[in-house]
Amino acid sequence: MKTLKIFISTLAAMLFFTSFLFAQNVFESGLRLKLDSLRREKEVGFFGNGILLPNGSVQSVMTPSGWGGGNTTYLYVVVGGIYPAEYATPKKADLITAAGLSFGDPKKYVNTSLSVNVGRVSELQDLSANIILSKQIFKASSISVGGIQLFASSSISDAPDATFYVAFSHSVQTVSSKSTGRSALGYTIGVGNGRFLYKSPKDIASGKGKYGTGVFANVSYELFKNMNINAEWSGLNLGFSSGLRPFSKSPLTLGYGVYNLTRNSGDRVSFIGTLAYPFILDKKVNY
């Protein structure tokens, strides 16, 4: 209960004291972030047979993962913000929140994640949906197929076009984590359109071109137990991220990163923060 009160207080502070524009940020692709990592930390192994699984730390903030939820059903809430927002004068923050449901066994069948984004949080407007399917394949690997910002209204959203992607993730078996049965090194590579390919109208007007690479990737390495350092390429720009779980017996996770480190897109370096909390609906995982 104490952890839940802290979470609600933090969420309320972000909602009421953060000035924000419409949500057009690349971190939307990772809104489902790390809830799966939270669950994986305590879950019985996906593969078994001595195979090292992804560790339970934040492995990306700005890019999707091929790993989906395990055989656990949970609701989740994510709040994300970026400061300063691109091309905003005076400097302002951008805020978005999402809530969803993850269910299904990705080892035997397919895991499904369904969520709704809210761009204008105070007005409960600028709504869109995310649908992500994931399946474990090969040795210590997983693939996901996703559609994000689906069904956005062109009359409300400043970025109404949907994004679709495919991502492949792998846990390297030769680098052990400080957590038993986990890998300290993992990576993801994927392709997509939308947010991973097309630059913003302001990027185009600034002479930065129309297209990014359409290919995104991240590499994650465990520095300390429950803390990774991640390098991420979003298809448009470079960033670094990390994260932590501030309460050892709680699944609450904070993610943070720095983005727009090259001149390929955007007009300034931006800082990204995320807060995520899953509400477990079955008893297969104990935190």
N, C-alpha and C positions, 0 to 999 in steps of 0.2 A: 504494500500500500504506500509506503514511504517513497519507493522508487517511482510509482505511478504519479504521485503528487509532484515530484520533482520534474517528471516528464511533462505533465500538464502545465506547470508553471513556465518551463522553458518554451514550450510551444506557444503559450499565450503571449509571452514577451516578444517572440519573433513575429507573431501575427499583428500585434497592436502597436509595436514601436519601430517596425521596419518600414520605411518608405519603399515602394516598389513600382516597377513598370509592368508591362505585360511580360509573360514568361516566354522568352525566345532563346533560352540558353541550352547549350549542349548537354548540360548535366541532366536534362530530362531523360536522356537515354539510359541513365543509371539510377533512376528513381527507385527501382526495385532493389537497389544496391544492398548487398551485404547482409540482408536478412537471411539469405541462404547460408552465408558464412557463419552467422550467429548460430544457426541450427546445426550446421555441420560440426561445430566444435565439440558438441556433446553426443552426437548421434553415433549409433553403431555403424561401422564402416559400410559404405555403399558397395564396394567390390569384395572386400575380404581378401583372404589368401596373401596377406602381407603387403598389399598394394598401398602405397602412400597416397592419402587423399589431400585435398586442399586444406590448408590450416584455417583456423576460425577468425583470422584477422581481416580487416578491410583490404580488398585486393584491387579495387578500382573505384573511382568516383565519377569519372567523366565518360567512361566507355562501358558497353555491356559485357556480360560474361556468358560463356557457353554453359556454365553450371546453372542449373535450376534448383528448385526446392527438392528436398528429399522426400521420403515417404512420411511426411508430416503435413498436417493441414493447419494453416494459420492465417489470421487477418494481420494486416500491417498498415502502419501509417508512416509516411516519410515527409519531412519538410526540408526543402533545399533553398539556398540563397546564394547569390553572387554579388560581390561588391569590388569595384564599381561596375555597374552595368555598361556594356559597350555603347559608345557613341552617345552617352547621356551627359548633358550639361544643364545644371550642376550635377555633380556626381550623386548617383542614387543607387540603391540596392534593388535587385530583382528577386522575387520570391515566388515559389510554387510549392504546392503540397499535393500529395497523392495518397490514396487509400485503396487497398485491394485485398485479394484472396489468392493464396497459393495452395494447390492441392494436387495429388496424383503421385504415383511412384515412378520416377524417371528411370529406374533400373529395369523394372518389368514392363512398364508401359511408357507413359509420357507424363511429365509434370506440366501443369498449366498454371499460369499466373494471369489474373484479370485485375486491372486497376483503373481508377479514374483520376485524372489530373484536374486540379483547380488552379487556373492562372490568376484570376482576380479573387484572392482569398476572402477579403472582407465583404465582397458582394456575392460570393458563390457563383461567379460567372467565368467565362472562358474555359469551358469544360472540354475535355477530350479523354480518350481511352487508350489503354495499352493492353495488348494481348501477346503473351510470350509462351512458347512451347519449348521444352527442353527434353533431351534424351541422352542418357549415358551410353557411350560407345567405346570400343577398343579398350585399351589398358589405361586407366586413370585419366580418361578423357570424357568430354561431354560437348554436345552441340546444342545450340538454341536457335530458334527462328522467331523473330519478333516483329510486331507492328506497333509503333508508338505515335502518340498524338493523333489517333484515329478519330474521325467524326467531329473534328474541330469546326466551329462556325467561322466562315469567311467574313462575316459581318462583325464578329467580336474579336477573334484571335488575330494577332499580328503575324502569325506563322501558321496558317491553317493547313498546310500540306502535310500529309502523313509521311512517316519514315518507316522503311522496312529493312531488315538486316538479317544476316546469318553470321553466327559467331561460333568459333571452335576454341575450347580451352583444354589445357593439359597440365597436370601436376608432375613436375620432374621427379623421377624416382631415385635419383642419385644424391639428392640434397635433403636430408632429414630435418624436420622442424624440431623445436624444443618441446612440442607436444607429441606424445607417442602416437604413431600411426599416421602422422601428417607430413606433408612436404613443405619445405621452406621456400621453394621456388616454383612459380607457376607463370603461365603466359596465356594470352588470348589473342587471336587474330580473326578479323571478320571483314565483311564487305556490306555496304548498304548505300541507299540513296538518301535523299532528304538532308538531314542534319549532318550526315557524313560526307556528302558530296557537294551540295550547293552552298555557296557563300551568300551572305545577306546583301540586300540592295545597297546598303551603306558601304559594305566592302567593295562591291562592284563600282560604286560611284567614287570610291577612294583609289581606284586603280589597282586593286588587289586581285582582279580576275573574277571569273564566275564560278570556277570549280575548285574543289579540294581534290583529295585523292580517291575518295569513296572507299578507302581501306582504313580500318582502325585497328589498333593493337594496344596491348598493355603487358608489362612485365612486372611481377610482384616478388619481392624478396623479404624474408622475415629478418628484421633487425633484432628484435627482442620478442619474448613470448607475448602473444596477443598484439603485436605491432609490426606492420609491414611498411616498407617504402615502395611506392609504385611509380613507374614511368608510363605515361599514357599519350598516345597519339590519337586524336579524335577523328582523323580524316581531314581536319582543317588546321589544327594547331597542336602544340606540345604542352604537356602539363605534368606536374608531379603531385602525388597525393599520399595520404596516410589516414589513419583513424585509430580509434581506441574505444574500449568499453569501460566507462568510468566506474561502474559498479560490478564487482566480481560475480555477484549472484543474480545479475539482471541482464536481459538481452538488449537493453538500450545501447545503441551504438552511435558514436559521433564520427563523421567523416569530414575531411578537410583537404584542400588542395590549392594549388596556384596554377593558373591557366593563361593561355595567350602569350607564351614565352617567345614566340617568333613573330615576325611581321607578316606572316602568311594570311592572317585574318585578324579582325578586331583592331582597335586603336589604342589598347592599353592592357597591361597585365591585370588580371582579375583574380580575386580570391573566392573560393567556393567552400561552402559549409553545408553539411547535411546532418539531419537527426532522424534516426529510424528506430521504430519499436514494433516488434511482432507480438501478437496476442495468440498464443498457441491454443488450438481448439481440440487437440487430442493429447494423450499422455505419453507419447513415444519419446519425448525429449524432456529432460530435466535440466534446468539451468542451475 
